[in-house]
Amino acid sequence: MYLSKEYKADIFAEFAGSATNTGSTEGQVALFTKRIAHLTEHLKKNRKDFNTQRALQILVGKRRSLLAYLYKKDIERYRAIIKGLGLRDIIKK
């Protein structure tokens, strides 16, 4: 499996503050970003895998809604996670 327990713990430790803080918004966004990158690479090789394509679209929607929540709740944390992951600012002002 591409997301082992140790790899997830490293992601949460880096972005959420601790490896056990799996419910934090920043940690979830970081995990979704890694999964999106993996699925994107998979779809480059397997263009007709429509189930994976749908899963990717659902994941992008979940990440977008979490980012919108973080934008409304705390703009500084939002800017930090955007900068840390190298994402574009997607929230329309």
Salt bridges, closest charged atoms under 4 A:
GLU26 OE2 - ARG77 NE 2.52
GLU41 OE2 - LYS44 NZ 3.34
ASP49 OD2 - HIS42 NE2 2.77
GLU76 OE2 - ARG79 NH1 3.51
ASP89 OD2 - LYS93 NZ 2.63
